[in-house]
Amino acid sequence: MRAFLRAYGPQSGAASDAEMARRQLIASHVEMARRIALRVARRIPVWLSQDDLISAAMVGLTEAAARYEEGRSEPFVAFAEKRIRGAVLDELRRGDLMPRRVRASARQVGAAIRDLEQELKRPPEDEEIAKRLGVPLQKYLEELEGLTHVGFVELPEDAITPSVDGQGAPDDVVARIEKKELVERLGKALRRLPERDAQLLALYYNEELSYAEIGEVLQVSESRVCQLHARAVARLRVELDGLVKEA
């Protein structure tokens, strides 16, 4: 962080007015970029580095300052937030080293839950899911906690917000269309989940509550919230995969 500020903080010399303005934008919004990175970092797996996310946020801020043009109807803060969040999420995708075996396990859990829901016409109990998977209940619960971060997904807040200035590049237009389709698909998948699962995901990803806080809302223990979260995400992944195949 200090090196970044030394590089982009206010400096004397023969820099052009445009370069000085760019440096000022960066120096004035470093804390905003850091807050965005730390907000995302609250929910990252232990094998991903918080410092890497902060570095990615600074790269996003620098790119935003370089691309921003005075006179845009969109304020710099809104313009920069999109690019900072995008850079942080790109870093998350690059660092996603979840073993293939664990991903396969998550899909098996999600498929078992979906199939049991269809057969029983209600959300299945843990004992029923464990039996369908052919494992002891305790082993199933332990595996659930290990699946907590499988399928970590955070959609940009601007996913369905069109550009207000109409000056987006062709690539930006394509990206907005893809994001809109993803949000619509996610909405369909969420509507297929049991109400409690959808509520838990909303509390965690939208309201950004901790496991302990969600536990107070749902009247369950923090460890149980961890298990329910993993189960809900595994179930959601199966629905998303199914919608992709349908499309």
C-alpha positions in Angstrom: 0.0 0.0 0.0 2.8 2.5 0.9 4.6 1.7 -2.4 1.3 2.3 -4.2 0.8 5.7 -2.5 4.4 6.7 -3.3 3.8 5.9 -6.9 0.5 7.6 -7.3 0.3 10.1 -4.6 0.7 13.9 -5.3 4.2 14.6 -6.7 6.0 17.6 -7.9 7.7 17.8 -11.2 6.9 18.3 -14.9 3.9 16.0 -15.1 1.2 17.1 -17.4 -2.1 18.5 -16.0 -3.9 15.3 -17.2 -1.3 13.1 -15.4 -1.6 15.2 -12.2 -5.4 14.9 -12.3 -5.2 11.2 -12.7 -2.8 10.9 -9.7 -5.1 13.0 -7.7 -8.1 10.8 -8.5 -6.1 7.7 -7.4 -4.8 9.2 -4.2 -8.2 10.5 -3.2 -9.9 7.1 -3.6 -7.4 4.6 -2.3 -9.4 4.0 0.8 -12.6 3.4 -1.2 -10.7 0.7 -3.2 -9.4 -0.8 0.0 -12.9 -1.0 1.5 -14.3 -2.7 -1.5 -11.5 -5.3 -1.4 -12.0 -5.9 2.3 -15.7 -6.2 2.0 -15.2 -9.0 -0.5 -12.4 -10.5 1.6 -14.9 -11.2 4.4 -16.2 -14.2 2.5 -13.1 -15.6 0.7 -11.7 -19.1 1.4 -8.7 -19.3 3.7 -6.3 -20.2 0.8 -6.9 -16.8 -0.9 -4.8 -13.8 0.1 -6.5 -10.7 1.3 -3.4 -8.7 0.2 -3.8 -10.0 -3.3 -7.4 -8.7 -3.4 -6.3 -5.3 -2.1 -3.6 -5.2 -4.8 -6.2 -6.1 -7.4 -8.5 -3.3 -6.2 -5.6 -0.8 -6.6 -5.1 -2.0 -10.1 -8.8 -1.5 -10.8 -8.6 2.0 -9.3 -5.6 2.9 -11.5 -7.3 1.7 -14.6 -10.5 3.6 -13.8 -8.5 6.8 -13.3 -6.8 6.3 -16.7 -10.1 5.7 -18.5 -12.3 8.3 -16.8 -13.1 11.3 -18.9 -14.1 14.6 -17.4 -17.6 15.6 -18.5 -19.1 12.1 -18.2 -22.5 12.1 -16.7 -21.4 9.3 -14.4 -19.5 10.4 -11.3 -16.0 9.0 -10.9 -16.9 7.1 -7.7 -19.6 5.1 -9.5 -17.4 4.6 -12.5 -14.4 3.4 -10.4 -16.4 1.2 -8.1 -17.5 -1.0 -11.0 -13.9 -1.4 -12.3 -12.5 -2.0 -8.8 -15.1 -4.7 -8.0 -14.4 -6.3 -11.4 -10.7 -6.4 -10.8 -11.2 -8.0 -7.3 -13.5 -10.6 -8.7 -11.1 -11.4 -11.5 -8.4 -12.0 -8.9 -10.8 -14.3 -7.0 -11.3 -16.3 -10.2 -7.6 -16.6 -10.8 -7.0 -17.7 -7.3 -9.8 -20.3 -7.3 -7.8 -23.4 -6.7 -10.6 -25.6 -5.2 -9.7 -29.2 -5.8 -11.8 -30.9 -8.5 -12.8 -33.6 -6.1 -14.3 -31.1 -3.7 -16.3 -29.5 -6.5 -17.6 -32.9 -7.6 -18.7 -33.6 -4.0 -20.6 -30.3 -3.9 -22.4 -31.2 -7.1 -23.3 -34.6 -5.6 -24.7 -33.0 -2.5 -26.7 -30.5 -4.5 -28.1 -33.2 -6.9 -29.1 -35.4 -4.0 -31.0 -32.5 -2.3 -32.8 -31.7 -5.6 -33.8 -35.3 -6.3 -35.1 -35.8 -2.7 -37.1 -32.5 -2.9 -38.8 -33.8 -6.0 -39.5 -37.2 -4.5 -40.6 -36.0 -1.0 -42.3 -32.8 -2.1 -40.5 -31.0 0.7 -36.9 -30.0 1.7 -35.1 -33.2 2.8 -33.7 -33.6 6.3 -29.9 -34.1 6.8 -30.4 -37.8 7.7 -32.2 -38.4 4.4 -29.5 -36.6 2.4 -26.8 -38.6 4.1 -28.6 -41.8 3.4 -29.0 -40.9 -0.3 -25.3 -40.2 -0.5 -24.5 -43.5 1.3 -22.5 -41.9 4.1 -23.0 -41.6 7.9 -24.8 -38.5 9.0 -21.7 -37.1 10.9 -19.5 -37.6 7.9 -22.0 -35.7 5.7 -22.2 -32.8 8.2 -18.4 -32.6 8.3 -18.2 -32.6 4.5 -20.7 -29.8 4.4 -18.5 -27.5 6.4 -15.7 -28.2 4.0 -17.9 -27.2 1.1 -18.7 -23.8 2.5 -16.6 -21.9 -0.1 -17.4 -24.1 -3.1 -19.1 -22.0 -5.8 -18.2 -18.7 -4.2 -20.1 -16.2 -6.4 -20.5 -12.5 -6.0 -22.3 -10.7 -8.7 -21.3 -7.1 -9.4 -23.9 -4.6 -8.1 -24.1 -3.0 -11.5 -24.9 -6.3 -13.2 -28.1 -5.1 -14.7 -27.5 -1.3 -14.6 -27.0 0.1 -18.1 -24.5 2.8 -18.9 -26.0 6.2 -18.5 -23.8 8.0 -21.0 -24.3 5.7 -23.9 -20.6 5.8 -24.6 -19.8 2.2 -23.7 -17.4 0.3 -25.9 -18.7 -2.8 -27.8 -17.0 -5.1 -25.2 -18.8 -3.3 -22.4 -22.1 -3.8 -24.1 -21.5 -7.5 -24.5 -20.4 -7.7 -20.8 -23.6 -6.0 -19.7 -25.7 -8.4 -21.7 -23.9 -11.4 -20.2 -24.3 -10.0 -16.7 -28.0 -9.4 -17.2 -28.5 -13.0 -18.4 -26.5 -14.3 -15.4 -28.6 -12.3 -13.0 -31.8 -13.5 -14.6 -30.6 -17.1 -14.5 -29.6 -16.7 -10.8 -33.0 -15.3 -10.0 -34.7 -18.3 -11.5 -32.4 -20.7 -9.7 -33.1 -18.9 -6.3 -36.8 -19.2 -6.8 -36.4 -23.0 -7.1 -34.8 -23.1 -3.7 -36.6 -23.7 -0.4 -37.6 -20.4 1.2 -35.2 -20.9 4.1 -32.2 -21.5 1.8 -33.0 -18.4 -0.3 -33.3 -16.4 2.9 -30.0 -17.5 4.2 -28.2 -16.7 0.9 -29.8 -13.3 0.9 -28.7 -12.6 4.5 -25.2 -13.7 3.7 -24.6 -12.2 0.2 -26.9 -9.3 0.1 -27.1 -8.1 3.7 -23.5 -9.3 4.4 -24.3 -10.7 7.8 -21.9 -13.0 9.5 -22.7 -16.6 10.4 -23.2 -15.6 14.0 -25.7 -12.8 13.0 -27.5 -15.2 10.7 -27.7 -17.7 13.4 -29.5 -15.2 15.6 -32.0 -14.5 12.8 -32.7 -18.2 12.1 -32.3 -19.3 15.8 -29.6 -21.9 15.1 -25.9 -22.2 16.0 -23.1 -20.6 14.0 -21.8 -24.0 12.9 -25.2 -24.9 11.7 -25.4 -21.8 9.6 -22.1 -22.8 8.1 -23.6 -26.2 7.1 -26.9 -24.7 5.8 -24.9 -22.2 3.8 -22.8 -24.9 2.1 -26.0 -27.0 1.5 -27.8 -24.0 -0.1 -24.9 -23.1 -2.3 -24.5 -26.7 -3.5 -28.2 -26.8 -4.3 -28.0 -23.5 -6.1 -25.1 -24.7 -8.2 -27.2 -27.6 -9.4 -30.1 -25.4 -10.4 -27.7 -23.0 -12.2 -26.1 -25.9 -14.1 -29.6 -27.2 -15.1 -30.6 -23.7 -16.4 -27.4 -23.5 -18.4 -28.2 -26.9 -20.0 -31.8 -25.8 -20.7 -30.5 -22.7 -22.4 
